[in-house]
Every structure is written in C-alpha cells, then in structure tokens.
C-alpha cells in the first residue's frame, strides 16, 4: 500500500529526523521514539515513506533475532549494503525508525535492501504498508500468556495480513507454519528424520494433533519436539510438505551438516534450534542467489551472540549461559532438553520470568506447567539453583517434575545463590536466563567463575 506523501508526511518526517538528532546529542537511544512519533502523528506513515526495493522479513515465535543476525552478517561480508532494525524494536514503530534513518528528507531510501525482524503479532500494523520480498517464518509456538499464547490466533493473523506478493521461506517441519498463506509462492526448509526423533511427542504441549483440512487425527511419521516433525492425516490426503532445503545428515562430532542436494555447511552451534536457524538463513540467502561457498564461508566465522549463548572454560569446568525466554514454555523446554543431553555432570541456575523479575511478571503462571521441567529430572543434573520473587512457585514446579528436594536450592535473593553452589564432581555449570536478566546473568556468572577459581586454588 502506498499513499501520496503530502505536506503532513514531510512535516512528520522532518520532526522525526530532528527528534533522532536530538536524542543522539543527549546520548539517548534513537531506535524507537522517532518511529513512534511518526506513526502517532501520521498513522499511515509506513505506507507513505518509500521502502527499499528488496525486503527480507523474518518472523516467528523463536529464533527471529538469531536468524536476522546470521542473514545480516552474511550479507555484510559479501558486500551488500542494507538497512535493518538490528538495534531497534521489531514492531511498526521500530520499522518506521529504521526507514526514517535510511531515508533522505524527500522520504526516498538511500539503500535498496532491508532486513527486518518483524514481531508476528504486529502483522496487522506492518503488512498493510510493508510488502516483504521474502518472509522467513521460523516457527509458531505458544508464547507469553500476556501477548500471544494461542497459536491459532497468531497464525490466523498472519494468514489475514501477509501480502500475496511475498515469497515465503517456511519451516516445513512446523505443521502450523507450513500451512500459512497457502496462495503465496513458497519454499520449505527442514531436517530429515534423526536418530534422536521419536514416534510420539515427549513434551507436555503439542499444538497440532488434528488435521487442518478435515479435522481428522494426525499420525506423526516422526516427532522432534512439540509439533515439530512430519505427519499425515489418517482421513484425508493432508501431509507435511515436500522440503526444498532439507538437511539429511548432521555430524556433530565434526560440526557439519549436509543438505540433500549435496551441499555441506559448517555448524556454528550443536543445538537443534540453532541448526534450524542456520537452515532458515541458508534458504533465504540461496533464494537471493548467493552460492553455497559464499554462504558457508561467512557462516563458519559466526557465533551465537553472547547475550543468547556463551561458553567459557574455567579450570576444569565449563560455564555456559543460555537464553531461555521466560514465559515462553517451548523455548524453555528446548533449553532444558539441551541441558539434559549435554555430556557430563551439571549444576543449573534458573533465572526466568515470573521467578526473578516481579516488574515483568505475569499474574498467570500457567506457562510454568506447559514447560517441560521434567527434562531437568536427569541423573546428570546434580543441583538446580533457583531464586527470585516466585522462588516458592519454582520449588513446587520442580518437585512436581519429580526432582528430589536435596537437589534443589531455592532462595528469594538471586545473588545469594552462588554461595550454595556445590562444585565437587561438576563438569558444567549452566546459567539459564531470560531476556530481562542479562545484567543478573553476568553477575551470577562472574560469581561462579570466581568460586571455581577459588576452589581450584585451594
């Protein structure tokens, strides 16, 4: 949708640009307010401002930021010049701020390419005005109860608002994602059956049990986790789609994956979630025309940003931090599953929404009971340390998962946890944290590192 610019548009654009300059002068963040000002004063501002010729959009419940980072780093290394909302918000005002920054005073974009992370719930405010050339959808799961816990609500919103001209890059192993916007051109990415896959869901939550066509019962050919896998209807011809970019071999020992077409790529992380994120990145870049050699040459140099995953060897113990996105039961479950499957004896710190952070808390803690805490009931996990405003709820949930009381340390004050950490026989210490706990995670990590060094110095 494109509207005539008009005097009002130019006035709003000028004011937004001036606000950005003013914020920069006083040392404030200018990634949100200019766009907020613009869409408040001119509600159809996104429709009026010119957009780059090619737009890559990335949406979905989990993995948006990681996929955008991978795409941007690869494009940058291969000489592409683009705008992005990497440092701003992923809703309409954040996109407006990015477009304002990239435009001249006539509202024309100075660059022909954009990479936008787009919040899935913002579809109603974004897609009437912005038509992505390519739109990646990583997955659709239950998310925060305060925002978009219902997958049918989000998928219907995307179906209603995704522009018909947009080419979709969809996770073909996600039975909700693979059925989005059926009239659109599309390609699918996915991972063939792995030795670790099962024939039934091991998770508490599976949001795809009936056929979206006839309502019949779905039979899973294999389940990876939750509703991720391949399935077919027992009553009609509905089934998982044919995959265009399919991984048919993963070699974790040598950190490589191979696509069915013979292309090989170096893995930057051994977590299945990040393998999917890599595959989504590869698919959209291949659709843009980049070669396997250029993509892999760039990807092999990358790593998951430290705010989401880090690993440090301190003496004989690995200290690992991992973002767990509190109030997101699937994201937390995937991290818990990753922890239990890592080799060695472990101690695990849990710093999640609704536990440590009262300011960002929800009154409804039902998400805790959609989360697979049972995965932490593993012989290799010797101690679980949990703290915060709802530490008592944490104790209840851990004990309901069958975790012995003697393994649990629970306190109100987070920074007092480390004094109870028992390092004897421990090979890995995991610090699982949410989006709002980066500073707390860093403090806990520093205390853990100091304790390890102190123990080894004795």
Secondary structure, 3 states (H helix, E strand, C coil): CCCCCHHHHHHHHHHHHHHHHHHHHCCCCCCCHHHHHHHHHCCCHHHHCCCCCEEEEEECCCCHHHHHHHHHHHHHHCCCCCEECCCCCCCHHHHHHHHHHHECCCCCECCCEEEEECCHHHHHHHCCCCCCCEEEECCCCCCCCCCCCCHHHHHHHHHHHCCCCCEEEEECCECCHHHCCCCCCEEEEEECCCCCCECCCCCCCCCCCECCCCCCEEEEEEEEECCEEEEEECCCCCECCCCCEEEEEEECCCCEEEECCCCEEECCCCCHHHHHHHHHHHHHHHHCCCCHHHHHHHHCCCCCCCCCEEEEEECCEEEEEEECCCCCHHHHHHHHHHHHHCCCCEEEEEECCCCCCCCCCCCCCHHHHCCCHHHHCCCCEEEEEEECCCHHHHHHHHHHCCCCHHHEEEECCHHHCHHHCCCCCCCEEEEEECCCCHHHHHHHHHHHHHHHHHHHHC
